[in-house]
Amino acid sequence: MSQIINWGCLISIILLVLDVMIYFCNDAIKIYNKSTRIKVRPVGKTRTYVYEDKIAK
């Protein structure tokens, strides 16, 4: 009888660990997908750079 209870506890702990790992993996995938959607905007010239360029001409 004790062995059956031990196996039941082992199976429930394994299922709990799998559930937590799946939850963390889903969160990681969602965060990765959000970060790839954000595109880097091209950086234009700053005003001081354009101003210095005009003085040099």
PyMOL Python script that loads the backbone (N, CA, C, O; Angstrom):
from pymol import cmd

cmd.read_pdbstr("""\
ATOM      1  N   MET A   1       0.829  -1.207   0.000  1.00  0.00           N
ATOM      2  CA  MET A   1       0.000   0.000   0.000  1.00  0.00           C
ATOM      3  C   MET A   1       0.866   1.262   0.000  1.00  0.00           C
ATOM      4  O   MET A   1       0.573   2.236  -0.693  1.00  0.00           O
ATOM      5  N   SER A   2       1.928   1.219   0.786  1.00  0.00           N
ATOM      6  CA  SER A   2       2.827   2.372   0.877  1.00  0.00           C
ATOM      7  C   SER A   2       3.491   2.660  -0.466  1.00  0.00           C
ATOM      8  O   SER A   2       3.716   3.815  -0.828  1.00  0.00           O
ATOM      9  N   GLN A   3       3.800   1.594  -1.196  1.00  0.00           N
ATOM     10  CA  GLN A   3       4.456   1.773  -2.489  1.00  0.00           C
ATOM     11  C   GLN A   3       3.511   2.441  -3.487  1.00  0.00           C
ATOM     12  O   GLN A   3       3.956   3.245  -4.306  1.00  0.00           O
ATOM     13  N   ILE A   4       2.233   2.128  -3.436  1.00  0.00           N
ATOM     14  CA  ILE A   4       1.249   2.747  -4.328  1.00  0.00           C
ATOM     15  C   ILE A   4       1.144   4.238  -4.035  1.00  0.00           C
ATOM     16  O   ILE A   4       1.055   5.047  -4.958  1.00  0.00           O
ATOM     17  N   ILE A   5       1.153   4.603  -2.763  1.00  0.00           N
ATOM     18  CA  ILE A   5       1.086   6.022  -2.384  1.00  0.00           C
ATOM     19  C   ILE A   5       2.342   6.753  -2.846  1.00  0.00           C
ATOM     20  O   ILE A   5       2.267   7.888  -3.316  1.00  0.00           O
ATOM     21  N   ASN A   6       3.502   6.098  -2.712  1.00  0.00           N
ATOM     22  CA  ASN A   6       4.752   6.710  -3.172  1.00  0.00           C
ATOM     23  C   ASN A   6       4.725   6.960  -4.677  1.00  0.00           C
ATOM     24  O   ASN A   6       5.135   8.027  -5.135  1.00  0.00           O
ATOM     25  N   TRP A   7       4.249   5.988  -5.447  1.00  0.00           N
ATOM     26  CA  TRP A   7       4.156   6.164  -6.894  1.00  0.00           C
ATOM     27  C   TRP A   7       3.174   7.280  -7.252  1.00  0.00           C
ATOM     28  O   TRP A   7       3.428   8.065  -8.166  1.00  0.00           O
ATOM     29  N   GLY A   8       2.069   7.347  -6.541  1.00  0.00           N
ATOM     30  CA  GLY A   8       1.092   8.417  -6.789  1.00  0.00           C
ATOM     31  C   GLY A   8       1.684   9.788  -6.519  1.00  0.00           C
ATOM     32  O   GLY A   8       1.466  10.725  -7.287  1.00  0.00           O
ATOM     33  N   CYS A   9       2.436   9.910  -5.426  1.00  0.00           N
ATOM     34  CA  CYS A   9       3.089  11.193  -5.114  1.00  0.00           C
ATOM     35  C   CYS A   9       4.131  11.543  -6.167  1.00  0.00           C
ATOM     36  O   CYS A   9       4.235  12.697  -6.583  1.00  0.00           O
ATOM     37  N   LEU A  10       4.901  10.551  -6.597  1.00  0.00           N
ATOM     38  CA  LEU A  10       5.927  10.786  -7.610  1.00  0.00           C
ATOM     39  C   LEU A  10       5.309  11.258  -8.920  1.00  0.00           C
ATOM     40  O   LEU A  10       5.807  12.197  -9.542  1.00  0.00           O
ATOM     41  N   ILE A  11       4.238  10.617  -9.334  1.00  0.00           N
ATOM     42  CA  ILE A  11       3.571  11.010 -10.577  1.00  0.00           C
ATOM     43  C   ILE A  11       2.988  12.413 -10.457  1.00  0.00           C
ATOM     44  O   ILE A  11       3.080  13.200 -11.399  1.00  0.00           O
ATOM     45  N   SER A  12       2.391  12.738  -9.318  1.00  0.00           N
ATOM     46  CA  SER A  12       1.809  14.077  -9.160  1.00  0.00           C
ATOM     47  C   SER A  12       2.897  15.153  -9.143  1.00  0.00           C
ATOM     48  O   SER A  12       2.696  16.238  -9.688  1.00  0.00           O
ATOM     49  N   ILE A  13       4.041  14.868  -8.527  1.00  0.00           N
ATOM     50  CA  ILE A  13       5.142  15.841  -8.518  1.00  0.00           C
ATOM     51  C   ILE A  13       5.699  16.029  -9.923  1.00  0.00           C
ATOM     52  O   ILE A  13       6.006  17.152 -10.321  1.00  0.00           O
ATOM     53  N   ILE A  14       5.833  14.942 -10.677  1.00  0.00           N
ATOM     54  CA  ILE A  14       6.322  15.044 -12.057  1.00  0.00           C
ATOM     55  C   ILE A  14       5.368  15.879 -12.899  1.00  0.00           C
ATOM     56  O   ILE A  14       5.808  16.727 -13.675  1.00  0.00           O
ATOM     57  N   LEU A  15       4.068  15.650 -12.754  1.00  0.00           N
ATOM     58  CA  LEU A  15       3.091  16.430 -13.515  1.00  0.00           C
ATOM     59  C   LEU A  15       3.126  17.906 -13.121  1.00  0.00           C
ATOM     60  O   LEU A  15       2.979  18.779 -13.976  1.00  0.00           O
ATOM     61  N   LEU A  16       3.318  18.186 -11.845  1.00  0.00           N
ATOM     62  CA  LEU A  16       3.408  19.569 -11.381  1.00  0.00           C
ATOM     63  C   LEU A  16       4.636  20.263 -11.966  1.00  0.00           C
ATOM     64  O   LEU A  16       4.554  21.411 -12.402  1.00  0.00           O
ATOM     65  N   VAL A  17       5.766  19.573 -11.974  1.00  0.00           N
ATOM     66  CA  VAL A  17       6.995  20.146 -12.538  1.00  0.00           C
ATOM     67  C   VAL A  17       6.821  20.397 -14.031  1.00  0.00           C
ATOM     68  O   VAL A  17       7.239  21.442 -14.530  1.00  0.00           O
ATOM     69  N   LEU A  18       6.220  19.469 -14.745  1.00  0.00           N
ATOM     70  CA  LEU A  18       5.981  19.660 -16.177  1.00  0.00           C
ATOM     71  C   LEU A  18       5.061  20.849 -16.428  1.00  0.00           C
ATOM     72  O   LEU A  18       5.286  21.623 -17.359  1.00  0.00           O
ATOM     73  N   ASP A  19       4.040  20.997 -15.612  1.00  0.00           N
ATOM     74  CA  ASP A  19       3.112  22.116 -15.760  1.00  0.00           C
ATOM     75  C   ASP A  19       3.828  23.449 -15.566  1.00  0.00           C
ATOM     76  O   ASP A  19       3.603  24.393 -16.323  1.00  0.00           O
ATOM     77  N   VAL A  20       4.684  23.526 -14.562  1.00  0.00           N
ATOM     78  CA  VAL A  20       5.425  24.763 -14.304  1.00  0.00           C
ATOM     79  C   VAL A  20       6.396  25.056 -15.442  1.00  0.00           C
ATOM     80  O   VAL A  20       6.530  26.207 -15.857  1.00  0.00           O
ATOM     81  N   MET A  21       7.075  24.030 -15.952  1.00  0.00           N
ATOM     82  CA  MET A  21       8.021  24.238 -17.054  1.00  0.00           C
ATOM     83  C   MET A  21       7.300  24.711 -18.311  1.00  0.00           C
ATOM     84  O   MET A  21       7.801  25.591 -19.012  1.00  0.00           O
ATOM     85  N   ILE A  22       6.144  24.146 -18.606  1.00  0.00           N
ATOM     86  CA  ILE A  22       5.367  24.577 -19.773  1.00  0.00           C
ATOM     87  C   ILE A  22       4.924  26.023 -19.601  1.00  0.00           C
ATOM     88  O   ILE A  22       4.949  26.793 -20.561  1.00  0.00           O
ATOM     89  N   TYR A  23       4.522  26.401 -18.396  1.00  0.00           N
ATOM     90  CA  TYR A  23       4.110  27.782 -18.124  1.00  0.00           C
ATOM     91  C   TYR A  23       5.268  28.748 -18.369  1.00  0.00           C
ATOM     92  O   TYR A  23       5.087  29.784 -19.009  1.00  0.00           O
ATOM     93  N   PHE A  24       6.459  28.413 -17.863  1.00  0.00           N
ATOM     94  CA  PHE A  24       7.620  29.284 -18.060  1.00  0.00           C
ATOM     95  C   PHE A  24       8.015  29.361 -19.531  1.00  0.00           C
ATOM     96  O   PHE A  24       8.387  30.432 -20.012  1.00  0.00           O
ATOM     97  N   CYS A  25       7.941  28.256 -20.245  1.00  0.00           N
ATOM     98  CA  CYS A  25       8.287  28.262 -21.670  1.00  0.00           C
ATOM     99  C   CYS A  25       7.313  29.135 -22.454  1.00  0.00           C
ATOM    100  O   CYS A  25       7.731  29.863 -23.355  1.00  0.00           O
ATOM    101  N   ASN A  26       6.031  29.076 -22.131  1.00  0.00           N
ATOM    102  CA  ASN A  26       5.050  29.916 -22.816  1.00  0.00           C
ATOM    103  C   ASN A  26       5.331  31.391 -22.567  1.00  0.00           C
ATOM    104  O   ASN A  26       5.227  32.201 -23.489  1.00  0.00           O
ATOM    105  N   ASP A  27       5.688  31.755 -21.332  1.00  0.00           N
ATOM    106  CA  ASP A  27       6.028  33.145 -21.034  1.00  0.00           C
ATOM    107  C   ASP A  27       7.255  33.588 -21.815  1.00  0.00           C
ATOM    108  O   ASP A  27       7.283  34.696 -22.350  1.00  0.00           O
ATOM    109  N   ALA A  28       8.264  32.736 -21.884  1.00  0.00           N
ATOM    110  CA  ALA A  28       9.485  33.090 -22.604  1.00  0.00           C
ATOM    111  C   ALA A  28       9.200  33.283 -24.087  1.00  0.00           C
ATOM    112  O   ALA A  28       9.749  34.195 -24.707  1.00  0.00           O
ATOM    113  N   ILE A  29       8.358  32.445 -24.660  1.00  0.00           N
ATOM    114  CA  ILE A  29       8.016  32.567 -26.080  1.00  0.00           C
ATOM    115  C   ILE A  29       7.234  33.851 -26.326  1.00  0.00           C
ATOM    116  O   ILE A  29       7.469  34.528 -27.328  1.00  0.00           O
ATOM    117  N   LYS A  30       6.312  34.200 -25.436  1.00  0.00           N
ATOM    118  CA  LYS A  30       5.544  35.438 -25.596  1.00  0.00           C
ATOM    119  C   LYS A  30       6.444  36.658 -25.514  1.00  0.00           C
ATOM    120  O   LYS A  30       6.291  37.589 -26.304  1.00  0.00           O
ATOM    121  N   ILE A  31       7.385  36.671 -24.569  1.00  0.00           N
ATOM    122  CA  ILE A  31       8.312  37.799 -24.435  1.00  0.00           C
ATOM    123  C   ILE A  31       9.193  37.899 -25.672  1.00  0.00           C
ATOM    124  O   ILE A  31       9.445  39.002 -26.157  1.00  0.00           O
ATOM    125  N   TYR A  32       9.666  36.772 -26.192  1.00  0.00           N
ATOM    126  CA  TYR A  32      10.505  36.780 -27.391  1.00  0.00           C
ATOM    127  C   TYR A  32       9.728  37.317 -28.589  1.00  0.00           C
ATOM    128  O   TYR A  32      10.265  38.104 -29.368  1.00  0.00           O
ATOM    129  N   ASN A  33       8.485  36.907 -28.744  1.00  0.00           N
ATOM    130  CA  ASN A  33       7.680  37.384 -29.869  1.00  0.00           C
ATOM    131  C   ASN A  33       7.408  38.877 -29.765  1.00  0.00           C
ATOM    132  O   ASN A  33       7.389  39.568 -30.784  1.00  0.00           O
ATOM    133  N   LYS A  34       7.196  39.392 -28.553  1.00  0.00           N
ATOM    134  CA  LYS A  34       6.980  40.826 -28.393  1.00  0.00           C
ATOM    135  C   LYS A  34       8.235  41.612 -28.725  1.00  0.00           C
ATOM    136  O   LYS A  34       8.151  42.690 -29.312  1.00  0.00           O
ATOM    137  N   SER A  35       9.401  41.086 -28.357  1.00  0.00           N
ATOM    138  CA  SER A  35      10.643  41.820 -28.591  1.00  0.00           C
ATOM    139  C   SER A  35      11.007  41.829 -30.069  1.00  0.00           C
ATOM    140  O   SER A  35      11.651  42.773 -30.526  1.00  0.00           O
ATOM    141  N   THR A  36      10.617  40.813 -30.832  1.00  0.00           N
ATOM    142  CA  THR A  36      10.946  40.805 -32.254  1.00  0.00           C
ATOM    143  C   THR A  36      10.005  41.711 -33.041  1.00  0.00           C
ATOM    144  O   THR A  36      10.347  42.134 -34.145  1.00  0.00           O
ATOM    145  N   ARG A  37       8.844  42.013 -32.506  1.00  0.00           N
ATOM    146  CA  ARG A  37       7.915  42.904 -33.206  1.00  0.00           C
ATOM    147  C   ARG A  37       8.363  44.359 -33.152  1.00  0.00           C
ATOM    148  O   ARG A  37       8.067  45.139 -34.056  1.00  0.00           O
ATOM    149  N   ILE A  38       9.071  44.717 -32.101  1.00  0.00           N
ATOM    150  CA  ILE A  38       9.521  46.099 -31.945  1.00  0.00           C
ATOM    151  C   ILE A  38      10.702  46.309 -32.882  1.00  0.00           C
ATOM    152  O   ILE A  38      11.752  45.686 -32.723  1.00  0.00           O
ATOM    153  N   LYS A  39      10.525  47.178 -33.844  1.00  0.00           N
ATOM    154  CA  LYS A  39      11.586  47.430 -34.812  1.00  0.00           C
ATOM    155  C   LYS A  39      12.388  48.641 -34.379  1.00  0.00           C
ATOM    156  O   LYS A  39      11.862  49.583 -33.787  1.00  0.00           O
ATOM    157  N   VAL A  40      13.658  48.593 -34.684  1.00  0.00           N
ATOM    158  CA  VAL A  40      14.538  49.701 -34.333  1.00  0.00           C
ATOM    159  C   VAL A  40      14.324  50.812 -35.350  1.00  0.00           C
ATOM    160  O   VAL A  40      14.402  50.594 -36.559  1.00  0.00           O
ATOM    161  N   ARG A  41      14.054  51.998 -34.840  1.00  0.00           N
ATOM    162  CA  ARG A  41      13.857  53.134 -35.734  1.00  0.00           C
ATOM    163  C   ARG A  41      15.210  53.643 -36.209  1.00  0.00           C
ATOM    164  O   ARG A  41      16.160  53.683 -35.427  1.00  0.00           O
ATOM    165  N   PRO A  42      15.313  54.029 -37.466  1.00  0.00           N
ATOM    166  CA  PRO A  42      16.588  54.571 -37.935  1.00  0.00           C
ATOM    167  C   PRO A  42      16.869  55.914 -37.261  1.00  0.00           C
ATOM    168  O   PRO A  42      15.977  56.748 -37.103  1.00  0.00           O
ATOM    169  N   VAL A  43      18.092  56.094 -36.880  1.00  0.00           N
ATOM    170  CA  VAL A  43      18.477  57.315 -36.185  1.00  0.00           C
ATOM    171  C   VAL A  43      18.885  58.342 -37.229  1.00  0.00           C
ATOM    172  O   VAL A  43      19.804  58.114 -38.015  1.00  0.00           O
ATOM    173  N   GLY A  44      18.194  59.469 -37.227  1.00  0.00           N
ATOM    174  CA  GLY A  44      18.531  60.536 -38.161  1.00  0.00           C
ATOM    175  C   GLY A  44      19.674  61.373 -37.630  1.00  0.00           C
ATOM    176  O   GLY A  44      20.135  61.181 -36.505  1.00  0.00           O
ATOM    177  N   LYS A  45      20.124  62.303 -38.452  1.00  0.00           N
ATOM    178  CA  LYS A  45      21.200  63.182 -38.019  1.00  0.00           C
ATOM    179  C   LYS A  45      20.673  64.124 -36.945  1.00  0.00           C
ATOM    180  O   LYS A  45      19.532  64.583 -37.000  1.00  0.00           O
ATOM    181  N   THR A  46      21.508  64.392 -35.996  1.00  0.00           N
ATOM    182  CA  THR A  46      21.109  65.350 -34.975  1.00  0.00           C
ATOM    183  C   THR A  46      21.257  66.756 -35.536  1.00  0.00           C
ATOM    184  O   THR A  46      21.959  66.969 -36.525  1.00  0.00           O
ATOM    185  N   ARG A  47      20.603  67.700 -34.908  1.00  0.00           N
ATOM    186  CA  ARG A  47      20.638  69.070 -35.422  1.00  0.00           C
ATOM    187  C   ARG A  47      22.029  69.679 -35.336  1.00  0.00           C
ATOM    188  O   ARG A  47      22.426  70.439 -36.219  1.00  0.00           O
ATOM    189  N   THR A  48      22.769  69.358 -34.290  1.00  0.00           N
ATOM    190  CA  THR A  48      24.115  69.922 -34.161  1.00  0.00           C
ATOM    191  C   THR A  48      25.014  69.403 -35.264  1.00  0.00           C
ATOM    192  O   THR A  48      25.858  70.143 -35.772  1.00  0.00           O
ATOM    193  N   TYR A  49      24.850  68.136 -35.647  1.00  0.00           N
ATOM    194  CA  TYR A  49      25.679  67.575 -36.707  1.00  0.00           C
ATOM    195  C   TYR A  49      25.381  68.275 -38.031  1.00  0.00           C
ATOM    196  O   TYR A  49      26.306  68.617 -38.769  1.00  0.00           O
ATOM    197  N   VAL A  50      24.116  68.489 -38.336  1.00  0.00           N
ATOM    198  CA  VAL A  50      23.742  69.174 -39.573  1.00  0.00           C
ATOM    199  C   VAL A  50      24.259  70.608 -39.537  1.00  0.00           C
ATOM    200  O   VAL A  50      24.709  71.126 -40.559  1.00  0.00           O
ATOM    201  N   TYR A  51      24.202  71.252 -38.381  1.00  0.00           N
ATOM    202  CA  TYR A  51      24.660  72.627 -38.247  1.00  0.00           C
ATOM    203  C   TYR A  51      26.166  72.711 -38.488  1.00  0.00           C
ATOM    204  O   TYR A  51      26.624  73.606 -39.198  1.00  0.00           O
ATOM    205  N   GLU A  52      26.934  71.801 -37.916  1.00  0.00           N
ATOM    206  CA  GLU A  52      28.381  71.807 -38.123  1.00  0.00           C
ATOM    207  C   GLU A  52      28.713  71.509 -39.572  1.00  0.00           C
ATOM    208  O   GLU A  52      29.673  72.063 -40.108  1.00  0.00           O
ATOM    209  N   ASP A  53      27.948  70.652 -40.213  1.00  0.00           N
ATOM    210  CA  ASP A  53      28.189  70.315 -41.610  1.00  0.00           C
ATOM    211  C   ASP A  53      27.971  71.540 -42.496  1.00  0.00           C
ATOM    212  O   ASP A  53      28.706  71.738 -43.463  1.00  0.00           O
ATOM    213  N   LYS A  54      26.980  72.357 -42.183  1.00  0.00           N
ATOM    214  CA  LYS A  54      26.709  73.551 -42.984  1.00  0.00           C
ATOM    215  C   LYS A  54      27.795  74.599 -42.794  1.00  0.00           C
ATOM    216  O   LYS A  54      28.133  75.309 -43.741  1.00  0.00           O
ATOM    217  N   ILE A  55      28.351  74.711 -41.587  1.00  0.00           N
ATOM    218  CA  ILE A  55      29.413  75.686 -41.344  1.00  0.00           C
ATOM    219  C   ILE A  55      30.659  75.293 -42.128  1.00  0.00           C
ATOM    220  O   ILE A  55      31.359  76.163 -42.647  1.00  0.00           O
ATOM    221  N   ALA A  56      30.946  74.005 -42.223  1.00  0.00           N
ATOM    222  CA  ALA A  56      32.144  73.550 -42.922  1.00  0.00           C
ATOM    223  C   ALA A  56      32.071  73.857 -44.405  1.00  0.00           C
ATOM    224  O   ALA A  56      33.106  74.047 -45.044  1.00  0.00           O
ATOM    225  N   LYS A  57      30.882  73.909 -44.961  1.00  0.00           N
ATOM    226  CA  LYS A  57      30.748  74.197 -46.391  1.00  0.00           C
ATOM    227  C   LYS A  57      30.967  75.665 -46.587  1.00  0.00           C
ATOM    228  O   LYS A  57      30.905  76.154 -47.715  1.00  0.00           O
TER     229      LYS A  57
END
""", "prot")
cmd.dss("prot")
cmd.show_as("cartoon", "prot")
cmd.util.cbc("prot")
cmd.orient("prot")
